[in-house]
C-alpha cells in the first residue's frame, strides 16, 4: 500500500501545505499550540502594523471558541491557556486578565456545547458575538478599574464595535466547514 | 454513578472558574514582570518571526521613503540648511552655557544628570494594544538589559523595562494606565506622582499648588531608577475637582510614541528602591510625612 503513494516533489509539498494549513482543531496538540501562537503573532504584531490604531482586532477569541467547541476539555484548556499567557506576556495588561476570562469562557462552552446543534449558523454566530462581547466587557471593566478618567471615548467605542464585528466574521470563516446540514457534529450528541 | 460524578466535577470546575475574577480583581493588577526565559517561552519562540516581520516592513517603508516618495526632498533640504545655520549659532551659545552649568553643579555638589552606561536599542513592534501600552525593543538580557531599567529618548522619558527576554525586552510606556513615575514641576519644584492615562498622563495635585499650562515636568530622581531632571512632558490642561482640595493636571509627554525608532536604555536601575516599591507600595515615601502631619495636627 505504501508503495502506491505518490512520492514526487509536488505531492510532498501539497501534503505538507495541507497538513500545515492554519486552522483550529488539527487533531494534534503540538500543531494546535503552534497555530495558536501564530494567531497571537498575527494579532499582536502583523495586524497592528498593517492597520495602525484601527487594527485592534481580536482573532484569538474566535479561535478559542472553536477550540472549546471541537476539542476535548484538557486539550482545549491547554491551548487556551498558552494563547492567553502568550498574549499577556506580550502586552502590559494586568497579569491574569486573559487567563481568567478565557478560563471562564471555555468552561461555559464545555457545559453548553452538547445541548446545541453546531450544524447551524446561529449557535456559532451567537457564540462568537457573545464571547467577544464578554472579553470586551471584562477588558473595559479592568480599564475602568485602572483609569481615573472616563474611558468611553468615541475612538474606544468604535474600536470595540470593529473588534466585535471582525471577531464574529473571522469566527464564522473558521467554522464554515461545520455549518452545513450534512456536516458531522463537532461534539458527540 | 460515574455520570453524576462527572456532572459534579464539571459543576465544581465551572463554579471555580466563575470565582476566578474575584481572585484576579483582588490581586495587584500589575503586568507580568519577569526576565525568566521559561516564563517568556512563547515570546522567545515568536521573537525571531517578529524581528523578521519588523525588519521586512521597515525595509519596505524605508525603500519607499528614500527611493520612491522623494517629492518633498528638495523643499526639506532648503529648510534644513536654514535650520543648520541657525543651530550652529545657537551651539556656540549652548557650549558656553553648558560649561557654566557644569561649574555651578560642581559648586553646589549636585550630581550630573546621568553618567552611567547606556544601551541603544531599536523598536521592534510598536504599541500593539491601544489600552495597555508596551513597546518591544531589540536588546535583551544578553545585551545587559534588565527588568526595571529606565528607557528614554533625546526628547524625554519613554517608560521602563518590565520583561526581558534573551534578545528582546518589553517597555512599559509612560502613557499606560498602570505606569507611575515620580516627577517635579520644573518651575515650581512641586513633587507628584504622574500616572499614565491613554494618550496623555495625569497628575493629582493639591489645589493650592501653583501650576500653569505649558509648565514642564521632569523626573524627580527619587524612585524608579530615573535620574533627576529627565524631561517628561508639558502641562496641557488643568481641571479643578469639585472637592475644592485637589486639581487634576493633564500632561502631554514630550515623546511622540508613534514616531520613536530608537531608544536609550539607562543602566541606572536601582534594585533596592525597586524592591521597596514593589513590597511597600507607591505610597511608602509619603508615609513618614503623613505620620509627622498626624503627630503635628
Boltz contact constraints between the chains, C-beta under 6 A:
constraints:
  - contact:
      token1: [A, 41]
      token2: [B, 46]
      max_distance: 6.0
  - contact:
      token1: [A, 41]
      token2: [B, 49]
      max_distance: 6.0
  - contact:
      token1: [A, 44]
      token2: [B, 128]
      max_distance: 6.0
  - contact:
      token1: [A, 45]
      token2: [B, 50]
      max_distance: 6.0
  - contact:
      token1: [A, 45]
      token2: [B, 53]
      max_distance: 6.0
  - contact:
      token1: [A, 45]
      token2: [B, 125]
      max_distance: 6.0
  - contact:
      token1: [A, 48]
      token2: [B, 128]
      max_distance: 6.0
  - contact:
      token1: [A, 49]
      token2: [B, 57]
      max_distance: 6.0
  - contact:
      token1: [A, 53]
      token2: [B, 130]
      max_distance: 6.0
  - contact:
      token1: [A, 56]
      token2: [B, 130]
      max_distance: 6.0
  - contact:
      token1: [A, 86]
      token2: [B, 42]
      max_distance: 6.0
  - contact:
      token1: [A, 88]
      token2: [B, 32]
      max_distance: 6.0
  - contact:
      token1: [A, 89]
      token2: [B, 32]
      max_distance: 6.0
  - contact:
      token1: [A, 89]
      token2: [B, 40]
      max_distance: 6.0
  - contact:
      token1: [A, 89]
      token2: [B, 43]
      max_distance: 6.0
  - contact:
      token1: [A, 91]
      token2: [B, 129]
      max_distance: 6.0
  - contact:
      token1: [A, 91]
      token2: [B, 132]
      max_distance: 6.0
  - contact:
      token1: [A, 91]
      token2: [B, 134]
      max_distance: 6.0
  - contact:
      token1: [A, 92]
      token2: [B, 31]
      max_distance: 6.0
  - contact:
      token1: [A, 92]
      token2: [B, 132]
      max_distance: 6.0
  - contact:
      token1: [A, 92]
      token2: [B, 133]
      max_distance: 6.0
  - contact:
      token1: [A, 92]
      token2: [B, 134]
      max_distance: 6.0
  - contact:
      token1: [A, 92]
      token2: [B, 172]
      max_distance: 6.0
  - contact:
      token1: [A, 92]
      token2: [B, 176]
      max_distance: 6.0
  - contact:
      token1: [A, 93]
      token2: [B, 132]
      max_distance: 6.0
  - contact:
      token1: [A, 94]
      token2: [B, 29]
      max_distance: 6.0
  - contact:
      token1: [A, 95]
      token2: [B, 32]
      max_distance: 6.0
  - contact:
      token1: [A, 96]
      token2: [B, 24]
      max_distance: 6.0
  - contact:
      token1: [A, 100]
      token2: [B, 20]
      max_distance: 6.0
  - contact:
      token1: [A, 100]
      token2: [B, 21]
      max_distance: 6.0
  - contact:
      token1: [A, 100]
      token2: [B, 24]
      max_distance: 6.0
  - contact:
      token1: [A, 103]
      token2: [B, 17]
      max_distance: 6.0
  - contact:
      token1: [A, 103]
      token2: [B, 20]
      max_distance: 6.0
  - contact:
      token1: [A, 104]
      token2: [B, 17]
      max_distance: 6.0
  - contact:
      token1: [A, 107]
      token2: [B, 13]
      max_distance: 6.0
  - contact:
      token1: [A, 107]
      token2: [B, 14]
      max_distance: 6.0
  - contact:
      token1: [A, 107]
      token2: [B, 17]
      max_distance: 6.0
  - contact:
      token1: [A, 111]
      token2: [B, 14]
      max_distance: 6.0
  - contact:
      token1: [A, 143]
      token2: [B, 131]
      max_distance: 6.0
  - contact:
      token1: [A, 146]
      token2: [B, 177]
      max_distance: 6.0
  - contact:
      token1: [A, 147]
      token2: [B, 177]
      max_distance: 6.0
  - contact:
      token1: [A, 148]
      token2: [B, 202]
      max_distance: 6.0
  - contact:
      token1: [A, 149]
      token2: [B, 197]
      max_distance: 6.0
